[in-house]
Amino acid sequence: MERAVLVYTTWPSIVEAEAAGRKIVERRLAACVNILPGMVSHYWWKGKIERAEEAVMIVKTRASLAEAAGAAVKELHSYTTPAIMVLPVEKADPAYHAWIVRETGGQS
């Protein structure tokens, strides 16, 4: 069975994250996205430290769709350089893993 992965990204607002997340799920690039509002980020940008309130999005998908999911994040994002990191899933409940694969167009 194909490996599951998580795509981690952040968004400038819950509104933008929800709109993008819905499109990512509609396109079957993810079985689910989790959006966590209320994150505060401190980061270097253009030579100085910035602070921003953001929302975290965790995209649950399969390894073969990680690149397409990341491309969708870039397409839908307002940031010049959005955070996009693919994290391997070491282990998942077999039924949940099968659901991720099935809902993203794969066969479990």
C-alpha positions as CSV (number, residue, x, y, z in Angstrom):
1,M,0.0,0.0,0.0
2,E,1.2,3.5,-0.8
3,R,2.8,5.5,2.0
4,A,0.9,8.3,3.6
5,V,2.5,11.8,4.1
6,L,1.6,15.0,5.8
7,V,2.1,18.3,4.0
8,Y,2.7,21.1,6.5
9,T,2.0,24.7,5.5
10,T,1.0,28.0,7.1
11,W,-1.5,30.7,5.9
12,P,-1.9,34.4,6.7
13,S,-5.6,33.9,7.8
14,I,-8.1,31.2,8.6
15,V,-10.3,32.5,5.8
16,E,-7.5,31.9,3.2
17,A,-6.6,28.6,4.7
18,E,-10.2,27.3,4.6
19,A,-10.7,28.4,1.0
20,A,-7.5,26.7,-0.1
21,G,-8.1,23.7,2.0
22,R,-11.5,23.1,0.5
23,K,-10.1,23.3,-3.0
24,I,-7.3,20.9,-2.2
25,V,-9.8,18.4,-0.9
26,E,-12.2,18.9,-3.8
27,R,-9.3,18.2,-6.2
28,R,-8.7,14.9,-4.3
29,L,-5.2,15.9,-3.5
30,A,-5.9,15.2,0.1
31,A,-8.4,13.1,2.0
32,C,-8.5,15.8,4.7
33,V,-6.9,19.1,5.7
34,N,-6.7,20.2,9.3
35,I,-6.6,23.9,9.9
36,L,-5.3,25.2,13.2
37,P,-5.9,28.9,13.8
38,G,-4.1,31.2,16.2
39,M,-0.4,30.4,15.6
40,V,2.1,33.1,16.1
41,S,5.3,33.0,14.0
42,H,8.6,34.8,14.3
43,Y,10.8,34.5,11.2
44,W,13.5,36.1,9.2
45,W,12.3,37.9,6.0
46,K,14.3,40.3,3.9
47,G,16.9,40.9,6.5
48,K,14.8,41.4,9.5
49,I,12.7,39.5,12.0
50,E,9.0,39.5,11.4
51,R,6.0,38.5,13.5
52,A,2.8,37.2,12.0
53,E,-0.4,35.6,13.2
54,E,-1.0,32.6,11.0
55,A,-3.1,29.4,10.6
56,V,-1.4,26.0,10.2
57,M,-2.7,23.6,7.6
58,I,-1.9,19.9,7.7
59,V,-2.7,18.1,4.5
60,K,-3.2,14.4,4.8
61,T,-2.4,12.7,1.5
62,R,-0.3,10.0,-0.1
63,A,3.3,10.2,-1.2
64,S,2.6,10.2,-4.9
65,L,0.4,13.3,-4.5
66,A,2.7,15.3,-2.3
67,E,4.2,17.3,-5.1
68,A,0.8,18.1,-6.6
69,A,-0.5,19.1,-3.2
70,G,2.5,21.4,-2.7
71,A,1.9,22.9,-6.2
72,A,-1.7,23.6,-5.2
73,V,-0.6,25.3,-2.1
74,K,1.7,27.6,-4.1
75,E,-1.1,28.3,-6.6
76,L,-3.6,29.2,-4.0
77,H,-1.3,31.0,-1.6
78,S,-0.9,34.8,-1.2
79,Y,2.7,34.5,0.2
80,T,5.7,34.8,-2.1
81,T,7.4,31.9,-0.4
82,P,4.8,29.7,1.5
83,A,6.0,27.1,3.9
84,I,5.6,23.7,2.3
85,M,7.1,20.7,4.0
86,V,6.4,17.1,3.3
87,L,6.6,14.9,6.4
88,P,6.7,11.1,6.2
89,V,4.2,9.2,8.3
90,E,6.0,6.4,10.1
91,K,2.8,4.5,11.0
92,A,-0.9,5.0,10.7
93,D,-3.9,3.0,11.7
94,P,-4.5,0.6,8.8
95,A,-8.2,1.6,8.3
96,Y,-7.4,5.3,8.5
97,H,-4.5,4.9,6.0
98,A,-6.7,3.0,3.6
99,W,-9.3,5.8,3.9
100,I,-6.6,8.4,2.9
101,V,-5.5,6.3,-0.1
102,R,-9.1,5.6,-1.2
103,E,-10.3,9.3,-0.9
104,T,-7.3,10.5,-2.9
105,G,-8.2,8.3,-5.8
106,G,-5.9,5.3,-5.0
107,Q,-6.7,1.7,-4.3
108,S,-6.3,0.4,-0.8
